[in-house]
């Protein structure tokens, strides 16, 4: 029987985005879940370790990218890993870039028959931006940077007098801002796992606390700030519909590995909000919660991500 070689895994965390702290928490959790009998773990923060990552690349069997937001979910680090020949668990440059840019993602959603909310794109400094929103979308409206994650810079505007200040605040984070019609409903998220045959996990229903009103950054990551129910309290027909749309979004954006799509369940049915290509892996994150409901604990989920990274790679994982 051939000797079982431990895999060398580079966990990439931190980075320079507005989601750095969450990325550090995700990466540390993943690194701790890797069994040292099977994996040799090396941790890299591109903020300080980029040169070391490039130097070590020939020794890495795979990378687990836990960079949330820019630098990770926009496809930047994936392009470098492709050049270095290091396989990874998440989507590549094209898929990440499409998903990260919310207006572009919506074009692909519509082409795939996935319902989206009415919206308009506002470029920094655009004259009469507020009037454009009022004319084409109306109030209430959700203002969000076009290429940020984790609800950074997102605000719900219900009154005209607050609209321009919300747009300017979002412009400080991104030169393009999307104004999207606010749709009341239940917040549902669906994670998908797989490369060639992606499969949906159980749905999670999110109930933000009264302080938040919607699933903003604090509601996502501060323990107790929101309630997550998994499986979601939905009938089988609605559950299948949302899971089908999540898989369709995964395919439409040319994703692989895993993703998590967020929806609003309105009176007329589910409407997609966005797709995350590197979902959080913190103690309060939704992907591990959905995986647990499917019978997969956190170490098993991390092992599954390793398998997805190596699925199309000549590297072989160690099995004990």
N, C-alpha and C positions, 0 to 999 in steps of 0.2 A: 504494500500500500504506500503511495507516494507521501512524502512529508507534507504536512499541512502548514502552509506559509501564512503568517499573519499579514493582513492587508494594511498598508500604510495609508491612512486617511487624513487629508488636510481639511480641517474645519475652518472655514473662512467667515469671520464675524466682525462686527464693529463698523468700520468704514467711516465715511464722512457725511452721511445723509442726516436728515432731521430725525431719523429713526435709529440712530446709533445705539442708544441705550437698550432699546428692544432687541436689536440685532445681537448685542453682547449677551443678553439674557437667553435668547434662542440658541446661540452658538454654544454657550456654556452648558446648557441643558442637553444638547445633542452630544457634545463631547463626553459628558458624564455618563450618557446612556450606552456608549460604545464599549462592549466587553473587551477588557485588555487581553483576554486569552485569545481573542480573534483579531483584534485591531490594534495597530500602533497609531496613536493619535498625535497629530501635530496641529497646533492652533496658529492661525495667522490673522492679524488685523491689518488690512491694507493701509491704514493710516500710518503705521510704523513698520510693517513687516513685508512690504511689497517686494523689495529686492530679495529678501530671504525666500519668499514664495517662489519667485522665478528661479532662484538657485536650486531649491529643493524639488522643483517640478518633476525632473526625471525619476525621482525616488517615490513619487506619490502614485498609488494605484487608483485613487479617485479623490474628488473633493466634494464636500458637503457645503454648499454655499448657503449661508444664513445672513446674507446682506439684504436687509429690507430697504425699500426706497431706492433712491438714486445710487448708482454704482453697482447695484446688485439686480434689482428688479427691472432695470432698464436695459439689461443685456451687456453692460460694460465689462464686468469681470468675466462673463462667459466668453466674450471675444478673446480675451487674453488666455483663458484656459484652453480654448480651441487651438490657439497658436502654439501653446505649450504641450498639447497632446494629452491633457488631463481630463478624463471623463467626470461628469458631475450629475447630480440628481435632478436638476431643475431644467426648465426650458432654455433654449438657446437664444442667440442674439435677436433673431427676427421675432420670435414669439414674445419674448420679454418686452421688446420695444413696442410692439403692437399693444400688448395688454397695459403697459404703463401709460401710454398716451390715450387718455380716455376718449377724446373725440374720434381718433382713428379706430379704437376698439369698437365704438358704437357703429361705425360704418360696416365693420365685419359682422357684428351682431345682427344688424338689419338684413344683410345679405343672407345670413343663415336662418332668417325667420325668427329671431329672438326679439321679443318686444323691448323697446327702450322708451325712456321718457323724453318728451319734447325738450330741446336744448339749443343753445346758441354759443358759439365760440367768441371770446373777446380777447383781442390782442392788446398788450400793454400800451397804454396811452391812446387807445382808440377813442375818438371823439364820440360823444353822445352814447357811451356804452350803456349807461343806465336806461336810457330811453329805448335802446335796441332790445334790452331784456324785457322791458315792459310791453313793447310791441309784439315780440315774437314768442315770449314764454309766459309773461304775466307773474303775478304774485299769488301765493308764496313761492319762493324760488330758492334753490340750493346753489350757493356759490362755492366753487372748488377749483384749486389749481389743476391744470390739465394733466400734469405729470408728477404728482406727488402721491404718497400712499398713507395709510393709517389715519385718514381724516385730518391731516395737517392742513390748516388754512381753510377748512370747510365751515360754512355757516349757513343757517337757514334765515332768510330774510322775509319777513311778513309785511313790512311797512316800507313805503317808498323812500322815506327820509333816511333809512339805514342802508339803502341799496349801494350807493356809490362808495361808502366807506368799506363795505364788505368786499367789493370788487377790488379796491385799492389794496386792502390787506392781503388778498389772494395774489395780486400782481407782485407783491413783495417776495413771494416764494416762486413764482413762475411767470414767464413773459406771456403765457397764454392761460386764460381762465375760462372755465366752462360754467355757464349758467343753466341749470337743469330744473325743470318743473318739479316742485315738491309734491310728492304723491303720498298721501296718508295710507298707512297699511301696516302689516306685520313684517318685521325684518327677519329674513330667512337666509341662511348661508348653506352652500353645498360644496363639499370638498370632493375632488376627483383624484383617483390614483391610477397610474398606468401610462404606458408608452403607446404601443400599437393598439391595445384594447382597453382604453380608460374606463374605469368603473366608478360610479358614485358611491360615496359613503352616506350614512344616515344624515338627515337634515338637522340643523341646529336652529332653533328659534331664539332670537335675541330680544330681551325686554330691557331697554335702557332705564336707569333710575330716573326719578322725577327731576333730578337736578340737571340731567343732560338732555332728555327729549329725543336724542338720536344717538347712534352708536359712534360717538366721537372718540378721539384718541384716549382720553382718560377713561371713558366707559369701556374701552377695549382692554386696557392694561392695568387699571387699578382694581385690585381684588375687591369684590362686593359692589362695584359701581354699576353693574348690570347683572341681569339674570339670564343664564343660558340654559335652554331646555333641549335635551337631546335623548331620543328622537323628538323632533318638533311635533306639536299637537295638531297634526293635519291628517285628513283622510288619505286613503291609499291613492286615489286618483290624483289629488293635488301633489302629493309627495312624488309620484312618478313623473308628473309634468315638470316639476322643478328639477328633479334629477336629470331628466332628459335634456332640459335646456342647459344645465351646467356642463354636461358632456358635450353638447353641441357647441357651447362657447369654447370649451377646451380645444375642440377640433378646429373651430373657425379661426382661432388665433394661432393655430399651428403650435400648440403647446405639447410638452411631454413631461414625464415624471409625475407631477402633481400640480394641482391648482385649487383655488377656492373662489367660487363666484358668489357674489352677494346680490340678493333680490329683495324687492318690496312686493309683498303679496297684497294687491289691491282688490277692490270689489270685482274688477274685470279679469283678474288673474295676475300671475307673476310678471314683474318687470325687472330686467337685469340692471344693476347699478355699475358693477365693475368686477374684474377678475384679478385675483392676486396670484402671481406666479411663484412667490416664495412666502407661503403663509407662515405666520408666527408659530414658534415652537416653545413659547414660554409656559409657565404653569397655568396661566389664564387663557391660553390660546384655544381657538375653536377647532383646528384640525386635530390635535390630540384628543379632544373631547369626542369628536365624531368617530375617530378611529377606535377609541375605547368602547363606544356603543356598538361598533362592529366586531368586538372581541379582540382588538389589537391593543395591547398595552404600549406604553411609550417606547421601551427598548425594541419591541417588535416593529413598531412604526419606523424607527430609525433604521433597523435592519432592512425593512422594505425599501426605504429610500436608497440604501446601498445597492440593493438588487436592481432597482430601476436605473441607477447610475451605470451599472456594469452590464446591463442587458444587451447592449450593442457593442460592448467592448471586449477585446481579446483577453482582458484581465479575468482572473478566476478568483471568486471569493472563497475564503476558508470556511469550511463547515466542520464543526466538532460534534 
